[in-house]
Amino acid sequence: MTPMTRVPVEQRRYSRSPGEAADVELLPAGDVTQRVVRVGGTVRRPRQPQSLAVADYLDWLEDAGFEGSPRFLGRDAAGRDVLTFLSGVCAGPVPGKWVQSEELLASVAQLVRRLHGASASFVPSAHPFPQHPLAAGRLHSGQDGLVCHLDVTPQNVVVRGGSAVGLIDFDLAGPATAFRDSFNTAMHWVPLRDPADAWHGWERLDPFRRLRIFADAYGWTAEERLRLPEFGAEAASLSYRRMKHNASALGGGWARMWAEGVGAIIERRRAWLKVNSGCLVRALMD
């Protein structure tokens, strides 16, 4: 793919058009990023250490013809990142019943698969993604060369007409593997967790049926299906260590989530994956 000729991301400046001043809406806060607003047809987000790396990635996705991601427009006078606004609906903090749709679940898997196809061959060069201090190990190795979203929660998926059409909040994007990103997506959407931690109204869903729907829609290989329980338990252990580190080192939303008990939730998820490993493999393979 030949990239389009653009002004480098670090040099782009965005000026508000006159009609935008009266059309401002505070958007729901994420777990970590606050003060995100819609201004007209744009979204304004506080600058992050990885902002320029994300901007390069979004440029690549645009060049690849992937329509499910925002476009980076530049920085405004306040120094905020300016991106295009993707119209549609996203789930709230406690996803409603409409988010349980199996058709929507399958479309999420297919959207993530298209993202991974569009991401192929993208190599961050001018603005590499910051490396997390706990980036060692099999889940975060130097061989993890595919840049992915890594936070495809119900709150970060734009839905229109009952289908997933877009992804927002690329703050956690970075090099990984397609299986890691797709597993992480399934973890949120199936969801894969101890039933004690289910969202209200989600308690009676069949996670094994939903996992099979997701796996088939994404196209996991037999090898990926067989190693899912072990991979998921290892991912939970790493997630626990990263959340604990971020809470201590970064504070803010990370510290709030840790104080609210996210560590215990992750530990219960790891235990649930190990106890149900046989059921998970049978659901994926039978």
N, C-alpha and C positions, 0 to 999 in steps of 0.2 A: 504494500500500500504506500502511495506517495502522499505525505502530509500536505495539507493546504498551506499556502504562504500566509502567515499571520504576523501581527505584532507580537513579540515575545510576551509571555504571560506577565512577567514582572514589570513590563512597561505599559500595560493596558490601563487606561483610565476611563471611567464611566461617568457621564454627566446625566443627571436626572432631567427628563423632559418635563415641560410645564404641567402637563396633565397628571403627572404622577403624584404631585404634592398632596392632593386631596384623596388619594386612594392608597391608604396605608393600613395594614392589618398585622397585629402581633400574632405570630404563628406559634403553635404548641412547642414548648421547650423540650429538648431531648434530655437524655440522662445526664449529659455532660455539657452540651452547648446551649447557652442561653441567649436571649436577646436577638432572636432570628425574626425578621419582619418581611412581609411582602409589601413591595412598593410598586404599584401598577403591575406590570407583567414580569417583575423581577423579584428575586429574593436577596436580602442583604444579611450576611452572616459575619460574625466577628472573625478576624484573621486568625489563623492557626499556624503552628510551625510547619504543617504539611500542606498548607494552602496552595503553594505554587506547584508542588508535586501533583496534587489532585487536579489542578487546572490543566497541567500538561496531559494528564490521563483523560480528562473530559474532552480535550481537543482531539485526542487520538480516537476516542469513541465516536465523536462526530464524524471524523474522516472515514471511519470504518462503516458508517451508515447505521449505527446503533441509535435508535430514536428514543430509547428509554432512560436517558440520563439528561440532567441539565447541561446547559452550555455556559462556560465561564466567559463573562463579558468584561471583567476588569475590576478595578478598585474604585470605590466612590470617594467623595471628598472627605468622608469620615474614616477612610482607611478600611472599610468593610469589603469583603468579597461580594461581588455582584454576579448572580447567576440567573438564568431564565427560570420562570415559574412553571412547573408542570401541573396542569389543571387535572382535577380528579379528587378522589377521597382517599384518606389514609385512616387506619385504625386508631382509636384512642388508646390511652394507657392500659385500659382493660378492654381488649378487642370485643366488639359486639358479636351477636350471633351471625350476622352476615359474613363475617370473616371466616367462619367455619366451613363455608362452601367448598366441596371437594373439587368443583370446577375451578374455583379461584386457586386452590392449593396447587392443582396441576399447572395452571397458567403461571404461577410464581416459579415453579421449577423450570418451566420452559423459558421464562424471561431470564433467569439466571444462566441457563445454558447458552442463550444468545449472547449475553454479556461476556461469557467466557470465550465464545468464538470471536467476538469483536476485539477482545483484549489480547488475543494471540499476537505475538511478535512485538508487543509494546515493551520497550526497555527504558525505564526512567534514566535519563542521562543528565540533562541540564539541572534538574531539581530532583534528586533522589529522595525517596521516602525516608523519614527518620526511622532509625532502627531502635526497637524497644530493648531495654536492658536485659530482658529475659527472652531474647530472640534465639537462644541456642536450643538444640534438640531436634528431634525428628520432625516435629510439626512446624518448626521455624528454621529450616536449614537454608544454606546458600543455594540449594537446588530449587527452592521454591521461587520460580521465576515468573509465574503468571500473576499479574496485578489483578486483584479482585476487590469486591465491595467490602466483604467481611462483616456486615452488620445488616443483613436483609431481614429485619424484623417486620411484623405487621405494621408498625408505625412508620416504616421507611419505604413502603411500597405504595405507589399511586395506582388506584383502581378506577377503571371506567367500564361501565356496562358489565360488571361482574368479573372482569379479567384484569390481571396485573399488566400495566402498560408502562410503568416507570419506576425508577429507583431514585431516592433522594438521600441526603446526609451521607456523603462519602468521607466523613471525617476519619473513619477507621480503615479506609482503603489502603492496600499495600500488597507487596509480593506474598504469594501463598501458593496453594495448589487448587485446582478446580474442585477436587473432592473435599478439601477442607472447607472451602467457601460454601459448597452445596450442602455438606453435612451441617454446617453452622446455620444455614437457612432452614433446613428441615428441623433442626433442634428447636427453632422458634415457632415454626408454622405447624408442625405435627400436633402438639409439641412433644419433645422428648424430655420428660422431667418426672419427678416423683408426683403422683396424683395429689399429694398433700399441697403441692405448690401450683396447682392448676388455677387458671383464671376463673373467676366466677362465671358460671354458665358453660364452662368447658369440661367439667368433671366427668361427664359420661361419654365423651368422644373415645373412639377406638384408636389408640395411637399406632397400633400395628397395621391396621387397614390404611390409615392415612400415610404412614411411612411407605407402604408399598405403592400407593398412588404417586407420591412424590418421586420415589426411586424410578418408577417406570416412565414418568413424564420427563424427568431429567435425562435418564438413560445411564444409570449407574451400571458398571460392569459386574460380573459375578464376583470377581476378586474384591471389588469395593464393597459389595453387599456382605461378603463373608467377614470382612475385617471391621465392619462398622462398630460393633459393640466395644472392641478393644480400642479402636481409634477414638470413639466417643469418650471413653473413660479417661484416656490419656489427655484428650483435649480439655476435659473438665478439670483435671489436675493442674494443667498449665493455666487455664483460665482463673483458677483459684489463686495461684501465685501472682499472676498479673494484676488481678483486681486488688489483692492485698498490697502489692507494690505501688500501684497507682493511687490508692487511697492514702498511703503514707507520703508518697513523693509529690503528688499533684494536687491532692485535696479536692476541693470543689465538689462536683457531682460524684466523683469517684469515692470520696470520703463519705458522702451522704449515703450512697448505695451500700457501702461496706457497713456503716452504722445501722442501716435498716435490715441487715442480715443476708446480703447477697452471697456471702461466703458459705453460709449454711445451706442455702438453696443449691449452690453449685455442688457441694459435697453430697447432698441428697440425690442430685441428678447422676453423679458418678456412680453412686451405690445402686441406683435404679437400673442404669445401663448394664452394670455387671450382673445383677440378679436376673435380669430379663434377657440376657444375651442369647440364650437359645430360642426364645420366642421371637426376638427381633430377626434372627437369621432365618427362621422358618417362614416368617411373614414375608421376608424379602426374596426367598428362594423357591418356595413351594409354588 
